[in-house]
């Protein structure tokens, strides 16, 4: 789409929104049901496209993308009437007689910009929340995952008129054209660098925004942890989607006394989960493109390599890799890895580890493996991070019952379930003042008796 076509599309959506047709809950429910049906009908097309873009297996694509999207739709269908209803709040005696309530209202025309690493989930899940809240939406999937973007566009064309929901495919030119348009809300998932630019564009019109970014998410393992189970769950979370997950454990930060044992268990788990030759495993995915492949390869220090490291440039595949004796000054610790490379660092005291983590940018996720409840409480309460797990990785994002979002440099705002509905809603605070009584104390001329009564009520 060119600039004129994008402007016409946003104008068309604004006119449609202003008709009020998206406001009835029945309209929203019908839209979500159509979307659910269409996703199920195109499930094979979706998983085939994701395989083409990222090499994911059918099982992984359903577990981490299609299934979670369907689950979010089902959750919204179950709760939408409650979420969309007015909520009464207590009315102070000074406003008597009146009813006070909060009324959720859609923002209007929203823009959803999604990344390539989970191209279906991270486009459709925020779209589900936006539609449940009563908005119209334009989605802009990533140009780096073109096969999935085309399937998304196909599904949305089948389900909706473009005046209600539309997909804009393409690259940087289309992104810039969209960001120059007037939207009532922008939801962006991607890198911190691009997030800053999106926020700058949004600030021109003071457009509210959600940023879902990333960061170097630490995985703390103390000496009381169940190391076999910790290794199994860390390997799952780190190498899922070849490490191209915004909440993947970026690095292990473990007690120095258990490092060697932990690394040995991680090596065993890599072989157990991916085989002795992971590059030949058809269920092990690939790096999204040559640019990122070369970047990740550049982070592998051969002098610190203790497992993996083999690559296939033609297939854009990198083995699950482990680096030992890593220091915070190493290149691999200067950026979010976003690939299948796992550095292992050590601490001598948990207090030092907490201080070090808090001295870095706030991560999107944090994980701790421990049997020490006091240590767990310390980390959970004192470290700043978006969300995380105790004795597991990744799974905190796979629920509609809790919000998911970043903190500080890893983003702002949250979504999933009720919190997604609220993200795409403005809550109007309304007082419905009754007419059968009008207390005179607020009107001039003021009398001493009224002042006494006001002072009695307002204290």
N, C-alpha and C positions, 0 to 999 in steps of 0.2 A: 504493500500500500504506500502511496505517496502522501505528502503532507496534506493535500486537499482532501483526499479520500479519508484520511484519519480524522480530519476536522469535521467532515460531513458525518462520519460515524458517531463521534462524540456528541455532536449536535442532535443527531437522531435519537440517541439514547437519552439525552437530557429531556427532549420533548416527550418521549415515552414515559419517563419517570414522572414527569409533571402531570401526566394524566391520572396518576394515583392507582394505576392498575396493579402495581406490585405490592400495594399495601395490604390487601386482604390476606389473611393467613392461608386461606384455601388456595389462593393463586400460588403462593410460595410452596405449599405442600405438593401441588400438582407438578410444579417445576422440578422439585427434588425427586419425585417419583419417576418422572420422565428421564431424568439424568441417571438414576440408579438402573433403570431398565436398559438404557442405551449403553451404559458401561458394561453391563453383563453381556449384552449382545455382541459387543466388540472386544470382549476380553482377549480372544486369541490375537486380534489385530494389535492390541495394546502390548501384550507380552512379546510379540514378534518385533514390534518397533523398538521396545526397550532392549531386546537382545541385539538388535542391529546397532543401536547407539552405544550401549554400555556392556554388552556381552552377558547380561544377567540371565540366569536360568529362569524357567517358567515359575518354579516354586518361589524363588527369591523375589521375582517381580510381583507375584500375587501377595506374598507375605508382607512385603515392604512398600508396595505402591497401590495396586488395585484393591486388595483386601482392606487396607486401612481407609481408602477413600470410600468404599462401600459402607464400612463401619461408621464413618462420620455421617454419611447420609442417613443411615438407619437411626443413629443417635438423635440427629436433628428432627427427623420425622416423629420420633417419640416425644420430644420435649418442646417442640417449637411453639405450641399453643401457650404453654406456660411462660416461655421466655418472652413471647411477643405481647403478653398481657400487661396491663397497667399494674403497678405495685403501690399499694397504699402505704403511706408512712405516717408517723404520729404528727398530729397538728398541735402546735403550741397553743396554750390557752389565750394568748394575745391575738390569735387569728380566729377565735371562736365567733360565729359558727362557720366551719369550713371543712372541706376534705382536701388533704394534700396527697399527691401521688407523683410517681415517676413514670413517664411514658416513653418506651423505647421507639425510636424513629430511625429509619434508614438514612444514611448520609446522602445518597443520591447515586451519582455515576462514579463507580470505583474502578481503579486500575490495579491489576494484579500482575506483577512481573516475577517470573519464576526462573529457577536455575536449571542446569543440565544434569545434576547428579542424581536427583530423584524427579525426573522431568514430569511424570504423570501426577504423582502424589502432591508435589509442592505447587502444582498449578491448580489441581482440582479441589484439594482440601480447603484452601482459603476461599475458593469460589463457592463451595457448598455453604460456608459460613456467611459469605456476602449475600447469597441468594436467600438464605433463611432469614436474614435480617431485613430483606425487602429492597435491596439495591438492584440496579442494573450493573453490568460488569463488562469490561474489556480485559481479556487476558493476553499477556505477551509471554509465550514460552520461549525458552532459550534457542538461539540459532545453533548452538553446539550439539543439540539433540534433535536434528531435523526430522527424523522418522517419527519420533514420539510427538513432536509438535504438529505434524500433519494429521496424525490420528486424533489428537485433541481438537484440532480445527474441524475435522470431519464429524466428530461426536457432537460438538456444539452447534454445528450447522443443522444436524439432524434433529436436535432437541429444541432449539430456540431460534426465533427471529433475531437478526442482528441488532435490532433496536433494543433488545433485552439483554442478550449475551452474545459476545462476538470474540473471536480470536484474531489477533494480528500476528502473523509470522514474519520472519525476517531478522535482520541484525541490528547493528548500531544505528543505522539511519532511521529505522522504524522506532527504535528506543527513543532517540532524540525527538522525533516528531511527536510521539506520545507524551513525553515529559514537557513539551512546550504547550500542550493542551490543558484546558481547565478541567480538573477532576475534583470530586468532593472528598475522596480518600485515595491514598496510594498505599499498596501493600507490596513490599519488595523483599524477596529472598535472594541472597547472593553474597558476593564478596564485600568486605569492608570498604575497599577502594571505590567500587561502583555505588555502594550504599551512600557514601558521602556525596557523590554527585547527584543521586536521586534526591537526597535530603535538601541539597542546595536548590535544585529545581523546584521542589515542593515549597520551599520557603518563599519563593517569589509571589505566590498567592496565599501563603499561610495555610497550605493544605495539610491537614493532619495525616500522619504517616506511621506505618509499622515497618520496622527494619528487622529482618531475621538474618543475622550475619553468621559469624563463626568464631574462630580463635583457637588457641592452643589449649585444648581441654586436658587437664592432668588426670592421671589415674594413680592414686596413692595406694600403695600396698604396704601395710605395716607387718611387724614380725608375728602378730597374732592371727594373721589371715590364713584361711584354708587355701594353700598355694595351688593345689591341683585344680580345685574348682575355680579359683581366681584366674588361672592360666586359661582354662577352657572358655570362660566368659569374656576375658580380655581378647583372646584370639578371635572369637566370634565378632565382637564389637569393632575391633580394629580393622579386620580384613573384609568385613561385609562391604560389598560394592567396591572392592579393592581399595578400601580406605577413603573412598570419595564420599564421606558422610560428614556433615557439619558437626555432629555430636560424637564422632568417633574419638576414642581415647587417642590424643595426639602423642603423648609420651607417658612412660611409666616413671613414677617417682616413688622409689621403694626404700625401705630400711636396708642399710648396707649389709646387715647381718644375714639377710635372706635373698640377696640379689642372685647369687649363683644358682641356688635351688629354683628360684622363680624362673630364671632364663631357661634352665633345663626343662622345666615343665612346659614352658611356652613352646620350645622347640618340638616337644612330643606332640603337643596339641596341633601345631601347624601341620605336621605330617598326618595326624589322625583325621583332621578336618578337611585337608586339601590334597592329601596324598604325597608320595615321595617326589612326584614331578608335577607341581601345581600348574605349570605353564601348559601342560597337556590335559588338565582337568577341564572338561567342557562346561562345568558349572562354576568355574572361576572366571570372573569377568575381565574387562580390559580397561585401560585408561582412556578417557574420553577422546583425546586427540594428541597429535604429535607434540604440540607445544607443552602440554602438561606432562606428557611422558618424559620429555627431555628435562623439564624442570625437576621432576621427582628423581630421575636418575642422577642429577647433579647434587642431590642431597645425600646420596649414599657414599659414605666415607669408607673406602676399602680397608683402611687400617683399623676400623672399629666394627667391621662386619663379622657377626658370629652365626648368622643363619640367613639363607636365601641369597638374594642379590642378583640372581640370574634374570635376564631380560630377553624379550623377543620383540625387537623394534618393528618388524613387519605386522605383528598382531597387536602391538601396543600393550604388551603384557609385562608385568614386573612381579616376580615371586614375592610372597610374604617374606619380609625382610626384618631382621632384628639387628640393632646396633648396640654395642656395649661400651662402657667407659666414656659415655657422652658427657659433655659439659654444657652448661647454659650458654657458653660463648661460641659453641659450634654452629656451623651454618644451618644444620637441621633444626636448630632451636630458635632461629631468627624469623621464621615464618610458619604459618599453618601448613602442615605437610600435605594433607588432602591426598594421601596415597598410601600404599601398603608398606610403609617404612616405620618401624617402631623403635625409637630410641629409649634406652634405659638409663636413668639417672638415679643417684642414691642420696639419702639424707642420713644424718647421724641422730637427729632428734626430730620428733614431729613438730615441735615448736619452730625449729629452723625451716622446716618444709612449709608450714603455714605462712611464715614471714616471707619466704621466697615467692610463693604463689601470689600472695597479696601485693607483692612488689611488681607484678607483671600486669598486663592488661586483663580485664575481667573475661574469663572464658565463657563460652556458651554452655558448656557442661563440665561437671566434675564428678569423678568416681572415687570411692574409697572402699578398699577391701580390708576388713578388720573384724575381729571378734571382741574388740575392746569398746564397750559402749561409751566410755568417757572420751576416747579418741574420736569416735564417730561424731559425738556431740560437738566436740571442739571444732572439727573440720566443717561440719554442716553450719554451725553458727558463726564462725569467724571468717571463713573464706567467702569472697564474693563471686557468684557464678549464676548462670541462668537457671539451670536445673541439673538433675543428676540422679545417681543411684548409689545405694549402699549394697556392696557385695554383688554388683552386676553392672552391666553397661548397656547403653542405648535404649533400653526398654521403657524408660520414663516418657518417651514421646509417643508411645503406641497406645494412648488412651484418650478418650474424649472427656474424661472426668477431671483432668487437670490441665491447667494452662501450660503452653509451651512457648518460651520466648527468651530473648537475650537480655543482657544486663550490661550497661556501660558500653564498652567497645564491641561487645558481641551482639548489640542490637537494642531495640526498644519495642515495647508492646508485646502482646501474646495472643495466641489463638488456640483452637481446639474446643469443641463442645460449646458450653455456655459462654466461655471466655471468647471464643471466636464470634459468637453472636453479638456479644457486647462490644468487641473490637469494631465491628462494622455498623454499630448503632450509636446514635446520639440520644442520651437520656434527657428528655425535657422534664424539668421540675415545675409542676403546676399546682396552684392552689385554686380550688373551686369554692369561691366564697358564696355563702348563702345570702339570700335577699330578705329573709323574714325577720332579721334583726340586724341593726347597724349600731354598734357600740360607739358612743360619741367621743371617747377619751382621746382619740388620735387627732381630732380636728381642732383647729383654732376657733375661737380664743381658748387658750389653755387655762384650766382651773387648777387650784391647789389640790383639790380632791382627786382630780384625774392624775396629777403628777404623783401623788401618793400611791394610787393604784398601779400606775406604770412601774414605779420603783418596787412595788411588792411583787409584781409578776416577772420583771426582768432582773434577775439576780442569780 
